[in-house]
Amino acid sequence: MPREPRPPLRFGIGELAGSLGDFGTILPLSLALAATGALGIGPVLLFLGIWFIVTGYYYRYPIPVEPMKAIAVIAVSAGMSCGEIAAAGIILGAIFLLLGFTNVLEIIERYIPLPVVRGIQLGLALILLKTAAGYLIPDPVHFILGAIIIIAGFLVALHFRVPDPSSIAVIIVALATGILAQGFPPLTTMSLSLVSIPAGSEVIAALQDLVLPQAILTITNAILATSLLAKDLFSADIRPRKLSRTIGLMNLTSIPFGGMPMCHGAGGMAGQYRFGARTGGANIYAGIILIGAALLFASPAWIGLISSGFYAALLLFVAIELARHGLKTGSSLVTVTTAVLSFLVSMTAAFIGGMCLAYGIPYLMKNIKQKSG
């Protein structure tokens, strides 16, 4: 069969507007991770930007590049080290690169019930809310200001049926407030260095706390859902194995130099599309913006400009987004139970409990019907 022609790249105003469509998720998580001191904001933004450009050119469609949400949320809430984050990203990078050359993803899709995935998302939202509370307590005034902006953005988006711009507005206000209070930080040159090899204990911690929940989200949301949405929006046949390969490559090439664990995402694609993105040109615009920010604003002083109350508001925004998707479930019992176990015990226990419940309920109902019949 002849190869399908690659669609052209466009660089109009719609693509530029669409390039910002996923920044509302990317920036809060990136800044929150950098604020813990585990990762530097310069390398994080640099590799996000590089891979935005690569994926834009490679796919020719607005396939987003996002932080791995489960890793980011758990790392921020638990204060995990750079080595633990790096270990999780490298392990997952290797796994998804290998999966990209097999049919395993299509098989896995059949056996992970959607309510379990929704429960993981809802559990991450609960963990983020707890973390946000820790940032809120010492700085309630700035949290209230950030929360007002988020509520206003939600109401504007609801009334005018446009994407919610509130997280970007919070970041702008937070930086402006910090500059007024502390002055304008110097523009610094970013430097890259190899991340030290994770210790054995960091690898074990990554396997226990980060790898499984992130693998579930990556398979379902970053790969399978993104592939389906690309077909719905663009009639594009972007196979799951292809997305898996780019996820593997972006992590294995970025994390050793200080990049954060990254993946694709259906929500990010939807956001870019709603703003006007129709081709990979939007990704190239986004990459240029992020690389520019990495080169000019790499100093930790820029992160220090944002008061903890604003971080609480930003994390609240991401928690709301995760909860909104988590509540779209066909089984509230499975989803809520999985979420509560995620919050109270661990993501691994939540996944096992959710899977047992998801498969156990139909089995019990079948037996009850047989006995009553």
N, C-alpha and C positions, 0 to 999 in steps of 0.2 A: 504493500500500500504506500502511496506517496505521502511524504511527511506533511503535516498540516503547517501552512505558512505562519510565521511568527507575526503577531499584530504589531503595527508601528507604535513607537513611543510618541506621546504628545506632551507639550510643555506650555499649555495655555493657562489662563487664570483659574480654570476649574481644577486642573491638576495641582496648582500651587495651593489652592484652598483645601483640596483633599489631602494634601501632604500633612496637614495639621490634625487630621481626623482622629488619630490614635494617640496624640501627644497627651491627652487627658489621663491616659493610663500609664504611658511610658514614663513621663516626667515624675509623677508622685512616687512611683516605686523606685526609680533610679535615684532620686534625691534622698528618699528614706534609707536606702541601702548605703549610700555614700555617707549619710549622717551618722551611721553606726561606726564608721571608721574602718569597716572591713574591706571596702573597695574605694578606689579613687574615682571621683566623678569624671575626670578627664578621659581615662581609658574606657570607662563605661560608655560615655557618649560617643567616643571616637569609633569604637567597634560597632555600636548600634548604627552609626551613620554609614560606615563602610558597607555593612551588610544590607542596609536599606538600598544602597546604590547597586550592589551586586544582584540582589533579588529583583529589583526593578528591571534591570537589563536582562536578567536570565529568564524570568517568567513573562515579562512584558505586561503583566497585570499588577494591580496594587496589592501584592501579598505582603502583609505587614511583618515587621520584626519587633518582637516584644520581650520584656523580661519574663523569665519563667516565674509565673505568679506564686506557685506553691513555695518554691525555694525563697523568693523574695519575702513573702509574708512570714514564713517560719523563721528565716534568718533575722529579720528585723525584730520580731517579737521575742526571740530567744537569745538575741545578741550573738549569733554564731560567728565563728572566725572566718577569715579569708580562706584558710586552708580547707575548712569544711565546705564552704560554698564552691570553691574550685574543684574539690574532689567530686561533689555531686554533679557539677556541670560536665566534667570530663567523662565520668562514668556514663551519664545520660547521652553525651555526644557520641561516645563509642557505640552504645546500644542502638541509637537511632540511625547511625551511619550503617551499621550492619543490617538493621531491619529494612533499610531502604533498598536492599538487594534481595529481599525475600517476599513471600506472600503472607507473612505472619500478621500484619496489621489488619488485613481483611478478615482473618480468622478471629482475632481478638475482638473486633467490632461486634461480633455476634454474641459474645459472652459477658460483656460488662454492661449491666443494666443502667439505663440513663439515670434513674433515681439515685443510684450510688454516686455517680459523677456529680449530680446536683448537690448531694449531701456534702461531698468534699468541698465544692465551691461555697456552700453556705457555712461550713465549718471554718474555712479560711476567713470568711467575713466576720465571724464571731471572734476569731483570734486577733484580727486587725482592730476590732472595736476595743478589745482589752488593751492592746498596745497603744491605741489612740488615747485611751484614758490615762495612761502613764505620761504621755506628752502634755495632756490637757491640764493636769493638776497644778503644775508650777506656773502655768501661763494661760489662765482662763480668758483673759481679755482678748488676746489675739486669736484664740480658738473661736470665740463668739463672732469676731469680725469675719474670720474665714467661713464659719458656718452660715452667716448671713449671706455671704457671696454665693455659697453653694445652693442655698434655698432659692435665692433670687435667680440663679442660673437655671435651676430646675423649673421654676415657674415660667421663665422666658422660653425655655425649650418646649415646655408643654403647650404654652399658648400659641407660639408661632410655628410649632412642629419643625424645629431645627435641632441639630446636635447640641448637647449641653456644653457650654464653654467655661463652666465655673471653675474647673480645676486649673486651667491655664490662667484665669483671672486671679485665682488665689495666689499662684506662684508670682505673678507680676506685682500684686499688692504686697506680698511678703518681702520680695526683694526691694521694692521701693521703700517700704517701712524700715528695713534693715539699713539701707543706704542713708536714709535721713537720720537714723540714730547713730550709725557707726562710721559713716563716710563711704566713699567709693573705693572698693578694694583694688589693688593693682592688677593689671592684666599680666598673666604669667605664662611662660612657655611650658607646655606639657611634656613630660618625659615618660618613656616606657621602660619597664624592666621586667624580667622574667619573675613570675610568682614562684616562691619557694615550693618545693615538692611537699604535698600534704603528708603529715605524719600518719602512722597507722591508726592512731586513735581518732584522727579527723576523718579518715576514710570510713571507719566503722560508724562514727556519728552521722556522716552523710548518708550511709546506707540505711541506717535505722530511722532517721527523721526526715530526710529530704527526697530520696530517690523514688520511692514507691508513689507517694502522693503526686509528685510532679510527673512521673511517667504516665499515670492515669489521665491527668489533665492534658498532657501533651498529645497522647494518642487520640483522645476524644475531641478536644477543642482545637488544638493547634494543627492537627493533621486531618482527621476524618471530617470534622465540621467545616474546616477551611476548604477542603476539596469539594464538599457538597455545595458550599456557598458560592464558590467560583463557578460552578456549573449553573447555579440559579441566576447569578448576576450577569455573567459574561458568556454563558454557554461554553465555558472553557473546560477541557478535560485535563485537569491537573491531578495526576494520580497521587494517592497517599504516599507511595514509596518515594516519589520524587520530593515531596515536602519533607519526608523523614531524612532523606540524604542531605538536604540543605541545612536542616536543623543540626545534624551530626557535624557537618563541616564547619558551620559557624561557631559552634562551641569548642571544637577541638583546635581551631586556629586562633580563637580570641581569648579564651580563658587563661591560657598560660601567660598572657601579657597583661592581665588585669581586667579583661572584659567580664561582664556578668553573664550568667547562664541565660540563653536566649532561645526563643521559639517563634512560630507563627501564631496566628489567632483569628478565629472567625469574627469575634467582636471587633477587633481592630480593622479587619477588612470592611465590615459593615459601616464602621465610623468613617473610614476614608471615602467609601462610596457615597455616603450621605452628604459629605462635604463637596463632592464633585469629582473625585478620582475615578478615572476610567482606564488608565493605562499605567505602565510602570514608570512613566514620567513623574507621577506623584511621589513614588518611592525615591527617585533620584533627587527631587526637591527636598524631601525630608532628610535624606542623607547629607546633603550639602549643609542644611541648617544645623543638624546635630554635630557634624564635624567642625563647623565654624564655632559652635558653642564650646566644644571640647578644647579647641585650640586657644580660645580667648578667655574662657572662664574656668580653667582647670584648677585654680587655687582653692584650697580648702576654705579660705576666707569667704568665698562666695556661698558655700554651704552654711557657714556660720552666720550669715546674714539673716537666715530664716529662723525666726523664733519657734520654740517648741510647740506653741499653740497652733501655729500655722501647719506644722507637721501633723498635728492631731486632726486638723480639718482636712488635710490632703488624704490622710489614711482613712478618714471617715468617708470621703468621696469614693475611694477604691472599694471600701467595705460595702457601700450601698450598691455599687455596680456588681460586685460579686454576688451579693444577696439577691439582687434583682434576677440574675440568671439562675441562681440556686433554687429559687422558689418556683421556677417553671418545671414542675415535676408531675409525674403521673402517679406517684405514691408518696404522700406526705409522711407516712409512718417511716418508710425506709429513709427518705431524705433527712427528716428531722433527727432520727436516731443516729444516722451517720454523722450529721453535723455536731450533735451533742457529744458523741464519742470523740470526734476530732478535737473538740474544745477541751474536754475533761481528761482524756487519756492520751491518745496519739493518733496521727493520721493512719498509721499501719493498722492499729486496732479498729479504727473507724471503717477502713476498707474491708477488713475481714468480717466485722460485724454487719456491715451493710450488705455485703455479698450473701452472707448466710441468711439474712432477713429477706433479701430480694428473691432468693431461690426457695427459702423455707416457707414463706407465706403461700405461694401457689400450691406447693406440695401439701401443706396442711389443709388448705381449702379443698383440694381434690380428694383427700382422704375422708374429710368430713362429709362431703357430698356422696362419696361411695357408701359410707356407713349409714347415712340417713336414707339413701336410696334403697 
